Amino acid sequence: MQAKEKIILALDVDHQEKALELVRELKDYVGMFKVGMELYYSSGPDIVKQINDLGGKVFVDLKLHDIPNTTGGAGRALTRLDCAMFNVHAAGGYEMMQRTKADSVDEAARLGFTPPILLAVTVLTSIAQQQLQEEMMVSDLSVADLVVKWALLAQKAGMDGVVSSPREIESIRAACGPDFKIVTPGIRPAWAEAGDQKRITTPRQALDMGTDYMVIGRPITKAEDRQAAALKIIEEMER
């Protein structure tokens, strides 16, 4: 896989024209585009088709978390959009993850589509140890331990991989093996600001640790020359 194919560009904008402008400009510099809640809810599901039509692949980042029947139906709907990847919260439990995966695969087979990569979100990269203990009431585990436990549960439920901080890549890889996909937000080049992410690392470090895909947004989308910023990250990864 080429370095650029490992980059998922976060389209964290509130209007479809802004998003499509970024797709047109950067589709040859990144491997996939992440459509999160803000863009999906403001533009609707057709944004996935529009990006596909421009030659981009789409990671729909809605972090499904509900009863199994509901997330299973949502998984079918997202599969019909022909997205390349979508996710659920591992905190929803084994049955929810298993049902969503099964319904997505079944829908893809019915339509003749390639099933999307289905990921489980472990611990959000904005959550630090103090918040885990004081706000989420998880006092007996570290962030790293909880991430691994949820990754193992996700693998058992049939998930293709997880979304987690790059700081946990190596422990997930050791626990879940080489074929389990790891998608890492919280990626910041050395020359970029950390922003609101707490557990971050650089693209080159994440690559060395063994990530499969890295989500990068503002270091590219807020750059004066976005293509040059993407190329700078690719060069850092290939160095």
Rosetta blueprint (number, residue, H / E / L):
1 M L
2 Q L
3 A H
4 K H
5 E H
6 K H
7 I E
8 I E
9 L E
10 A E
11 L L
12 D L
13 V L
14 D L
15 H L
16 Q H
17 E H
18 K H
19 A H
20 L H
21 E H
22 L H
23 V H
24 R H
25 E H
26 L H
27 K L
28 D L
29 Y L
30 V L
31 G L
32 M E
33 F E
34 K E
35 V E
36 G E
37 M H
38 E H
39 L H
40 Y H
41 Y H
42 S H
43 S H
44 G L
45 P L
46 D H
47 I H
48 V H
49 K H
50 Q H
51 I H
52 N H
53 D H
54 L L
55 G L
56 G L
57 K L
58 V E
59 F E
60 V E
61 D E
62 L E
63 K E
64 L E
65 H L
66 D L
67 I L
68 P H
69 N H
70 T H
71 T H
72 G H
73 G H
74 A H
75 G H
76 R H
77 A H
78 L H
79 T H
80 R H
81 L L
82 D L
83 C L
84 A L
85 M E
86 F E
87 N E
88 V E
89 H E
90 A H
91 A H
92 G H
93 G L
94 Y H
95 E H
96 M H
97 M H
98 Q H
99 R H
100 T H
101 K H
102 A H
103 D H
104 S H
105 V H
106 D H
107 E H
108 A H
109 A H
110 R H
111 L H
112 G L
113 F L
114 T L
115 P L
116 P L
117 I E
118 L E
119 L E
120 A E
121 V E
122 T L
123 V L
124 L L
125 T L
126 S L
127 I L
128 A L
129 Q H
130 Q H
131 Q H
132 L H
133 Q H
134 E H
135 E L
136 M L
137 M L
138 V L
139 S L
140 D L
141 L L
142 S L
143 V H
144 A H
145 D H
146 L H
147 V H
148 V H
149 K H
150 W H
151 A H
152 L H
153 L H
154 A H
155 Q H
156 K H
157 A L
158 G L
159 M L
160 D L
161 G E
162 V E
163 V E
164 S L
165 S L
166 P H
167 R H
168 E H
169 I H
170 E H
171 S H
172 I H
173 R H
174 A H
175 A H
176 C H
177 G L
178 P L
179 D L
180 F L
181 K E
182 I E
183 V E
184 T E
185 P L
186 G L
187 I E
188 R L
189 P L
190 A L
191 W L
192 A L
193 E L
194 A L
195 G L
196 D L
197 Q L
198 K L
199 R L
200 I L
201 T E
202 T L
203 P H
204 R H
205 Q H
206 A H
207 L H
208 D H
209 M H
210 G L
211 T L
212 D L
213 Y E
214 M E
215 V E
216 I E
217 G L
218 R H
219 P H
220 I H
221 T H
222 K L
223 A L
224 E L
225 D L
226 R H
227 Q H
228 A H
229 A H
230 A H
231 L H
232 K H
233 I H
234 I H
235 E H
236 E H
237 M H
238 E H
239 R L
